[in-house]
Each structure stands twice: as structure tokens, then as C-alpha cells.
């Protein structure tokens, strides 16, 4: 049981970091705001107040900003649920952002290794 809980905690941590790290990119790239919002509301991850604020927003970008604000203030459980719904509805966004993050780490590692090589 503890091993599974540890895996679940790591997964939630990964999802939370994804949402925190990619706030601006999510704001720009996510297009299915209302389907995501509806799923989160149906699963009781969003309050009625947050839901109605999102639905009343006049543009998709404002809706997304309201959704992300609600997700961020909802804590790890809501961030994790958002990630899972996003994975289901717009998997391309997650793949693109995770791919860029991986590429960035690889580039930093390559630069570091080159610098270490020249210091020898």
C-alpha cells in the first residue's frame, strides 16, 4: 500500500509542477476551456463560484485565466485533476510542453558537459 501511495504522490507532484511551470504556455495554448471546466466542475474540483466566473468571461483567454486561477488556488488535488483532464482532452498541449521541458534540460546538460570538458 505504501509503495502505491508513494507513486501516487510522485505523480501528483509531477502534475502540480507541470501546472505551476507552464502557466503562461497553458494560457496561450489550451483551446478547449469549457469542456475542461465542465469536467472539473462535474468532478467537484471547481466551486460553483469559480465555474460561473469562468462561464461569464467574455473571451477564451479570460476564461482560461479564470480557470487557471481557480486551479492554482485549489491546491495539489485540483492541479492534478486539471492535468488529467487536459491529458484526456488536449494531449498535444501536454506532449508539446513536456517535450520542450525535456529538450531544455538536455541542452543545459550538454552545455554543462561542454564547459566541464574545457575546464580539464
PyMOL CGO cylinders between C-alpha atoms (Angstrom):
from pymol import cmd
from pymol.cgo import CYLINDER

trace = [
    CYLINDER, 0.00, 0.00, 0.00, 2.79, 2.46, 0.90, 0.3, 1, 1, 1, 1, 1, 1,
    CYLINDER, 2.79, 2.46, 0.90, 4.60, 1.82, -2.39, 0.3, 1, 1, 1, 1, 1, 1,
    CYLINDER, 4.60, 1.82, -2.39, 1.48, 2.71, -4.39, 0.3, 1, 1, 1, 1, 1, 1,
    CYLINDER, 1.48, 2.71, -4.39, 0.89, 5.80, -2.25, 0.3, 1, 1, 1, 1, 1, 1,
    CYLINDER, 0.89, 5.80, -2.25, 4.45, 6.91, -2.93, 0.3, 1, 1, 1, 1, 1, 1,
    CYLINDER, 4.45, 6.91, -2.93, 3.93, 6.52, -6.69, 0.3, 1, 1, 1, 1, 1, 1,
    CYLINDER, 3.93, 6.52, -6.69, 0.64, 8.43, -6.46, 0.3, 1, 1, 1, 1, 1, 1,
    CYLINDER, 0.64, 8.43, -6.46, 2.33, 11.25, -4.51, 0.3, 1, 1, 1, 1, 1, 1,
    CYLINDER, 2.33, 11.25, -4.51, 5.11, 11.49, -7.12, 0.3, 1, 1, 1, 1, 1, 1,
    CYLINDER, 5.11, 11.49, -7.12, 2.55, 11.60, -9.91, 0.3, 1, 1, 1, 1, 1, 1,
    CYLINDER, 2.55, 11.60, -9.91, 0.60, 14.38, -8.17, 0.3, 1, 1, 1, 1, 1, 1,
    CYLINDER, 0.60, 14.38, -8.17, 3.85, 16.28, -7.57, 0.3, 1, 1, 1, 1, 1, 1,
    CYLINDER, 3.85, 16.28, -7.57, 4.72, 15.98, -11.28, 0.3, 1, 1, 1, 1, 1, 1,
    CYLINDER, 4.72, 15.98, -11.28, 1.27, 17.26, -12.30, 0.3, 1, 1, 1, 1, 1, 1,
    CYLINDER, 1.27, 17.26, -12.30, 1.46, 20.16, -9.82, 0.3, 1, 1, 1, 1, 1, 1,
    CYLINDER, 1.46, 20.16, -9.82, 4.91, 21.16, -11.11, 0.3, 1, 1, 1, 1, 1, 1,
    CYLINDER, 4.91, 21.16, -11.11, 3.63, 20.98, -14.70, 0.3, 1, 1, 1, 1, 1, 1,
    CYLINDER, 3.63, 20.98, -14.70, 0.75, 23.38, -13.98, 0.3, 1, 1, 1, 1, 1, 1,
    CYLINDER, 0.75, 23.38, -13.98, 2.97, 25.75, -11.97, 0.3, 1, 1, 1, 1, 1, 1,
    CYLINDER, 2.97, 25.75, -11.97, 5.78, 25.74, -14.54, 0.3, 1, 1, 1, 1, 1, 1,
    CYLINDER, 5.78, 25.74, -14.54, 3.67, 26.15, -17.67, 0.3, 1, 1, 1, 1, 1, 1,
    CYLINDER, 3.67, 26.15, -17.67, 1.06, 28.72, -16.52, 0.3, 1, 1, 1, 1, 1, 1,
    CYLINDER, 1.06, 28.72, -16.52, 1.74, 31.19, -19.37, 0.3, 1, 1, 1, 1, 1, 1,
    CYLINDER, 1.74, 31.19, -19.37, 2.02, 28.49, -22.05, 0.3, 1, 1, 1, 1, 1, 1,
    CYLINDER, 2.02, 28.49, -22.05, -1.23, 26.89, -20.87, 0.3, 1, 1, 1, 1, 1, 1,
    CYLINDER, -1.23, 26.89, -20.87, -2.89, 30.29, -21.04, 0.3, 1, 1, 1, 1, 1, 1,
    CYLINDER, -2.89, 30.29, -21.04, -1.78, 30.63, -24.67, 0.3, 1, 1, 1, 1, 1, 1,
    CYLINDER, -1.78, 30.63, -24.67, -2.28, 27.07, -25.94, 0.3, 1, 1, 1, 1, 1, 1,
    CYLINDER, -2.28, 27.07, -25.94, -5.33, 25.47, -24.32, 0.3, 1, 1, 1, 1, 1, 1,
    CYLINDER, -5.33, 25.47, -24.32, -8.38, 25.91, -26.56, 0.3, 1, 1, 1, 1, 1, 1,
    CYLINDER, -8.38, 25.91, -26.56, -10.99, 23.55, -25.03, 0.3, 1, 1, 1, 1, 1, 1,
    CYLINDER, -10.99, 23.55, -25.03, -11.57, 25.69, -21.96, 0.3, 1, 1, 1, 1, 1, 1,
    CYLINDER, -11.57, 25.69, -21.96, -15.25, 24.89, -21.37, 0.3, 1, 1, 1, 1, 1, 1,
    CYLINDER, -15.25, 24.89, -21.37, -15.02, 21.10, -21.82, 0.3, 1, 1, 1, 1, 1, 1,
    CYLINDER, -15.02, 21.10, -21.82, -12.15, 21.08, -19.27, 0.3, 1, 1, 1, 1, 1, 1,
    CYLINDER, -12.15, 21.08, -19.27, -14.08, 23.41, -16.95, 0.3, 1, 1, 1, 1, 1, 1,
    CYLINDER, -14.08, 23.41, -16.95, -17.22, 21.26, -17.20, 0.3, 1, 1, 1, 1, 1, 1,
    CYLINDER, -17.22, 21.26, -17.20, -15.31, 18.06, -16.34, 0.3, 1, 1, 1, 1, 1, 1,
    CYLINDER, -15.31, 18.06, -16.34, -13.61, 19.69, -13.35, 0.3, 1, 1, 1, 1, 1, 1,
    CYLINDER, -13.61, 19.69, -13.35, -16.92, 21.09, -12.11, 0.3, 1, 1, 1, 1, 1, 1,
    CYLINDER, -16.92, 21.09, -12.11, -18.71, 17.75, -12.57, 0.3, 1, 1, 1, 1, 1, 1,
    CYLINDER, -18.71, 17.75, -12.57, -15.98, 16.02, -10.54, 0.3, 1, 1, 1, 1, 1, 1,
    CYLINDER, -15.98, 16.02, -10.54, -16.42, 18.67, -7.81, 0.3, 1, 1, 1, 1, 1, 1,
    CYLINDER, -16.42, 18.67, -7.81, -12.92, 20.12, -8.28, 0.3, 1, 1, 1, 1, 1, 1,
    CYLINDER, -12.92, 20.12, -8.28, -14.30, 23.60, -9.00, 0.3, 1, 1, 1, 1, 1, 1,
    CYLINDER, -14.30, 23.60, -9.00, -16.73, 25.56, -6.86, 0.3, 1, 1, 1, 1, 1, 1,
    CYLINDER, -16.73, 25.56, -6.86, -19.91, 27.00, -8.33, 0.3, 1, 1, 1, 1, 1, 1,
    CYLINDER, -19.91, 27.00, -8.33, -18.42, 30.49, -7.88, 0.3, 1, 1, 1, 1, 1, 1,
    CYLINDER, -18.42, 30.49, -7.88, -15.31, 29.59, -9.89, 0.3, 1, 1, 1, 1, 1, 1,
    CYLINDER, -15.31, 29.59, -9.89, -17.40, 27.79, -12.52, 0.3, 1, 1, 1, 1, 1, 1,
    CYLINDER, -17.40, 27.79, -12.52, -19.76, 30.73, -13.03, 0.3, 1, 1, 1, 1, 1, 1,
    CYLINDER, -19.76, 30.73, -13.03, -16.85, 33.19, -13.17, 0.3, 1, 1, 1, 1, 1, 1,
    CYLINDER, -16.85, 33.19, -13.17, -15.29, 31.13, -15.97, 0.3, 1, 1, 1, 1, 1, 1,
    CYLINDER, -15.29, 31.13, -15.97, -18.55, 30.78, -17.91, 0.3, 1, 1, 1, 1, 1, 1,
    CYLINDER, -18.55, 30.78, -17.91, -19.29, 34.52, -17.66, 0.3, 1, 1, 1, 1, 1, 1,
    CYLINDER, -19.29, 34.52, -17.66, -15.88, 35.55, -19.00, 0.3, 1, 1, 1, 1, 1, 1,
    CYLINDER, -15.88, 35.55, -19.00, -16.18, 37.22, -22.40, 0.3, 1, 1, 1, 1, 1, 1,
    CYLINDER, -16.18, 37.22, -22.40, -13.16, 35.72, -24.19, 0.3, 1, 1, 1, 1, 1, 1,
    CYLINDER, -13.16, 35.72, -24.19, -11.48, 32.30, -24.28, 0.3, 1, 1, 1, 1, 1, 1,
    CYLINDER, -11.48, 32.30, -24.28, -8.29, 33.80, -22.91, 0.3, 1, 1, 1, 1, 1, 1,
    CYLINDER, -8.29, 33.80, -22.91, -10.13, 35.36, -19.96, 0.3, 1, 1, 1, 1, 1, 1,
    CYLINDER, -10.13, 35.36, -19.96, -11.95, 32.06, -19.39, 0.3, 1, 1, 1, 1, 1, 1,
    CYLINDER, -11.95, 32.06, -19.39, -8.62, 30.24, -19.37, 0.3, 1, 1, 1, 1, 1, 1,
    CYLINDER, -8.62, 30.24, -19.37, -7.11, 32.78, -16.97, 0.3, 1, 1, 1, 1, 1, 1,
    CYLINDER, -7.11, 32.78, -16.97, -10.07, 32.32, -14.60, 0.3, 1, 1, 1, 1, 1, 1,
    CYLINDER, -10.07, 32.32, -14.60, -9.79, 28.53, -14.91, 0.3, 1, 1, 1, 1, 1, 1,
    CYLINDER, -9.79, 28.53, -14.91, -6.05, 28.56, -14.16, 0.3, 1, 1, 1, 1, 1, 1,
    CYLINDER, -6.05, 28.56, -14.16, -6.58, 30.89, -11.19, 0.3, 1, 1, 1, 1, 1, 1,
    CYLINDER, -6.58, 30.89, -11.19, -9.22, 28.50, -9.81, 0.3, 1, 1, 1, 1, 1, 1,
    CYLINDER, -9.22, 28.50, -9.81, -6.93, 25.52, -10.44, 0.3, 1, 1, 1, 1, 1, 1,
    CYLINDER, -6.93, 25.52, -10.44, -3.96, 27.20, -8.74, 0.3, 1, 1, 1, 1, 1, 1,
    CYLINDER, -3.96, 27.20, -8.74, -5.96, 28.24, -5.69, 0.3, 1, 1, 1, 1, 1, 1,
    CYLINDER, -5.96, 28.24, -5.69, -7.49, 24.75, -5.46, 0.3, 1, 1, 1, 1, 1, 1,
    CYLINDER, -7.49, 24.75, -5.46, -4.19, 23.20, -4.46, 0.3, 1, 1, 1, 1, 1, 1,
    CYLINDER, -4.19, 23.20, -4.46, -2.47, 19.95, -5.48, 0.3, 1, 1, 1, 1, 1, 1,
    CYLINDER, -2.47, 19.95, -5.48, -5.64, 17.84, -5.86, 0.3, 1, 1, 1, 1, 1, 1,
    CYLINDER, -5.64, 17.84, -5.86, -7.21, 20.33, -8.28, 0.3, 1, 1, 1, 1, 1, 1,
    CYLINDER, -7.21, 20.33, -8.28, -3.96, 20.87, -10.21, 0.3, 1, 1, 1, 1, 1, 1,
    CYLINDER, -3.96, 20.87, -10.21, -3.60, 17.12, -10.56, 0.3, 1, 1, 1, 1, 1, 1,
    CYLINDER, -3.60, 17.12, -10.56, -7.21, 16.76, -11.74, 0.3, 1, 1, 1, 1, 1, 1,
    CYLINDER, -7.21, 16.76, -11.74, -6.69, 19.59, -14.25, 0.3, 1, 1, 1, 1, 1, 1,
    CYLINDER, -6.69, 19.59, -14.25, -3.61, 17.84, -15.65, 0.3, 1, 1, 1, 1, 1, 1,
    CYLINDER, -3.61, 17.84, -15.65, -5.52, 14.57, -16.04, 0.3, 1, 1, 1, 1, 1, 1,
    CYLINDER, -5.52, 14.57, -16.04, -8.47, 16.26, -17.79, 0.3, 1, 1, 1, 1, 1, 1,
    CYLINDER, -8.47, 16.26, -17.79, -6.08, 18.21, -20.03, 0.3, 1, 1, 1, 1, 1, 1,
    CYLINDER, -6.08, 18.21, -20.03, -4.30, 14.94, -20.86, 0.3, 1, 1, 1, 1, 1, 1,
    CYLINDER, -4.30, 14.94, -20.86, -7.66, 13.48, -21.90, 0.3, 1, 1, 1, 1, 1, 1,
    CYLINDER, -7.66, 13.48, -21.90, -8.97, 16.48, -23.89, 0.3, 1, 1, 1, 1, 1, 1,
    CYLINDER, -8.97, 16.48, -23.89, -5.82, 18.15, -25.26, 0.3, 1, 1, 1, 1, 1, 1,
    CYLINDER, -5.82, 18.15, -25.26, -2.95, 15.63, -25.01, 0.3, 1, 1, 1, 1, 1, 1,
    CYLINDER, -2.95, 15.63, -25.01, -0.96, 17.52, -27.67, 0.3, 1, 1, 1, 1, 1, 1,
    CYLINDER, -0.96, 17.52, -27.67, -0.54, 20.50, -25.32, 0.3, 1, 1, 1, 1, 1, 1,
    CYLINDER, -0.54, 20.50, -25.32, 0.97, 18.31, -22.61, 0.3, 1, 1, 1, 1, 1, 1,
    CYLINDER, 0.97, 18.31, -22.61, 3.23, 16.47, -25.07, 0.3, 1, 1, 1, 1, 1, 1,
    CYLINDER, 3.23, 16.47, -25.07, 4.47, 19.74, -26.54, 0.3, 1, 1, 1, 1, 1, 1,
    CYLINDER, 4.47, 19.74, -26.54, 5.19, 21.39, -23.18, 0.3, 1, 1, 1, 1, 1, 1,
    CYLINDER, 5.19, 21.39, -23.18, 6.77, 18.30, -21.62, 0.3, 1, 1, 1, 1, 1, 1,
    CYLINDER, 6.77, 18.30, -21.62, 8.86, 17.84, -24.77, 0.3, 1, 1, 1, 1, 1, 1,
    CYLINDER, 8.86, 17.84, -24.77, 10.13, 21.43, -24.56, 0.3, 1, 1, 1, 1, 1, 1,
    CYLINDER, 10.13, 21.43, -24.56, 10.96, 20.99, -20.87, 0.3, 1, 1, 1, 1, 1, 1,
    CYLINDER, 10.96, 20.99, -20.87, 12.91, 17.79, -21.63, 0.3, 1, 1, 1, 1, 1, 1,
    CYLINDER, 12.91, 17.79, -21.63, 14.73, 19.45, -24.52, 0.3, 1, 1, 1, 1, 1, 1,
    CYLINDER, 14.73, 19.45, -24.52, 15.66, 22.40, -22.29, 0.3, 1, 1, 1, 1, 1, 1,
    CYLINDER, 15.66, 22.40, -22.29, 17.15, 20.03, -19.69, 0.3, 1, 1, 1, 1, 1, 1,
    CYLINDER, 17.15, 20.03, -19.69, 19.11, 18.18, -22.39, 0.3, 1, 1, 1, 1, 1, 1,
    CYLINDER, 19.11, 18.18, -22.39, 20.51, 21.44, -23.76, 0.3, 1, 1, 1, 1, 1, 1,
    CYLINDER, 20.51, 21.44, -23.76, 21.53, 22.62, -20.27, 0.3, 1, 1, 1, 1, 1, 1,
    CYLINDER, 21.53, 22.62, -20.27, 23.22, 19.27, -19.62, 0.3, 1, 1, 1, 1, 1, 1,
    CYLINDER, 23.22, 19.27, -19.62, 25.08, 19.45, -22.97, 0.3, 1, 1, 1, 1, 1, 1,
    CYLINDER, 25.08, 19.45, -22.97, 26.28, 22.99, -22.23, 0.3, 1, 1, 1, 1, 1, 1,
    CYLINDER, 26.28, 22.99, -22.23, 27.39, 21.94, -18.73, 0.3, 1, 1, 1, 1, 1, 1,
    CYLINDER, 27.39, 21.94, -18.73, 29.29, 18.92, -20.08, 0.3, 1, 1, 1, 1, 1, 1,
    CYLINDER, 29.29, 18.92, -20.08, 31.00, 21.09, -22.72, 0.3, 1, 1, 1, 1, 1, 1,
    CYLINDER, 31.00, 21.09, -22.72, 32.04, 23.60, -20.07, 0.3, 1, 1, 1, 1, 1, 1,
    CYLINDER, 32.04, 23.60, -20.07, 33.39, 20.81, -17.87, 0.3, 1, 1, 1, 1, 1, 1,
    CYLINDER, 33.39, 20.81, -17.87, 35.33, 19.42, -20.84, 0.3, 1, 1, 1, 1, 1, 1,
    CYLINDER, 35.33, 19.42, -20.84, 37.03, 22.76, -21.48, 0.3, 1, 1, 1, 1, 1, 1,
    CYLINDER, 37.03, 22.76, -21.48, 37.98, 23.19, -17.83, 0.3, 1, 1, 1, 1, 1, 1,
    CYLINDER, 37.98, 23.19, -17.83, 40.03, 19.98, -17.78, 0.3, 1, 1, 1, 1, 1, 1,
]
cmd.load_cgo(trace, "trace")
